Amino acid sequence: MDGKHIRVKKPPHSGSRFFNYKHYFSIVLMAVADSNYTFIMVDVGAYGSTADALIFSASRIGKRLRATQLALPKSRRLPGSDCPPAPFVFVADEGFALTHHVMRPFPKRGLNVRRRIFNYRLTRARLYVDCAFGIHSSKWRVFLTTIQMDLENATLVIQACVVLHNLTRI
């Protein structure tokens, strides 16, 4: 899972709430993607100035995950392992908190070889959502420039493009 900033024109009377660290106005598309580059869950419309972890925590996805209301498969043993059952997890970057169902890389300081390899493999798994964002943005040209609509309509356009993206992936 990850967040993508979608450029929007500055909403009136918004101050700096939508102004992100990349120095433009945006709303965030928070998404979970699968290995077919389709979006499984999305949340659209958070302020561009807000960090991904806070957006996720405040989103319906995050709230339902904390309340164990998401239909996640039950914990299972990893194939070929005698270890205790492992939970299904969302793979995220360093900006997210480590929880029972969210896996993130080890902090980069003082890593041994095993942890470096783990981080590398986890990052490779997380690339699916980044690639899904790339496919989504390149297919729908509205994302190549600033969306010149009010926030409500921009959110609807983003949601519609997510649905169309998934239909074209199927």
Disulfide bonds with the S-S distance in Angstrom:
none
